[in-house]
Amino acid sequence: MKKIVVGFLMSYDYEKLKRSIPPVYNEADTIYLALDHECRTWKGTNFTVSPEFYEWLEEMDVDNKIEIYRDDFYKPELSTIQNDTRERHLLSLKMGYGNWLIQVDADEIFIDFKQFVETLRSKNHFLENPKENPVQIAGFLINIYKYLDDGLLFVDAPTKVMLATNYPNYKYARNTKQRVIYTNNVLLHECLSRTEEDLKFKLENWGHSHEINEEFFSKWKKADKDNYKTLKNVFYLDPDIWKSLDYFPTQNLTEIKSLVENNAKLHPSKWFLLKKNFGQWFKFLSPFKKNKTAFESYF
């Protein structure tokens, strides 16, 4: 118990696992790859996995940490987001209660997983009775918008992401709707950094496929390093969630890590974390809240 267990969802974008598994490999105790037993997406679309990928996986798994967990992850009577949530729940059961359960998507790349593990270890007391004291550990994503020939475009404001929990009672994808502990851990998110064909396939088979806005693709296709400052409201669901873009003149992960560390806009401040975490404490645990609830019950 009290292990660092990482779970990935393995689907049509499995090739991206070649970038997301290595950064977590050394610090993880166990890694699970959840793969539908008939290779179906949450929408029921079939995909194939190249034998070369399994060869790569075997070669890189020098410590025998990785297990492929095959199960029936597609139910036609469920929506894509319901299938998403269900698969994460089944995966969490495989990962085991009493451990830190980290779920990472194939297109999410930790910049400093060792730091994240240290963050979790400092909170091991939450593993003593997780059902009575459930928490979620959140970090922040730098969303890569588009790869260019000489760099990449990214959304200039990081977004929250649920990364780990001690009690995986998932309600909506990775969200358990329980207390959130915000941490200064940042990942790169290759959510849109694909070919046009691959991106369309992703969005059509994604948990939020029914919510894609109509103007998204026209903006994405024309974005480049010369016009990105003129493009506004570029999110693929509610457009103004991503208000503007920025540019990295490199695609090298080591160089990007340095750029992120030296840009205060790309990671949360101590004051921001303090404010957010106090708000979560007040919402879920504060004595004032409990007393207020008891007082109101008399009326």
Summary of the structure (lengths in Angstrom):
residues: 299
radius of gyration: 19.8
end to end distance: 45.5
largest distance: 66.7
contacts: 879
relative contact order: 0.13
helix: 37%
strand: 24%
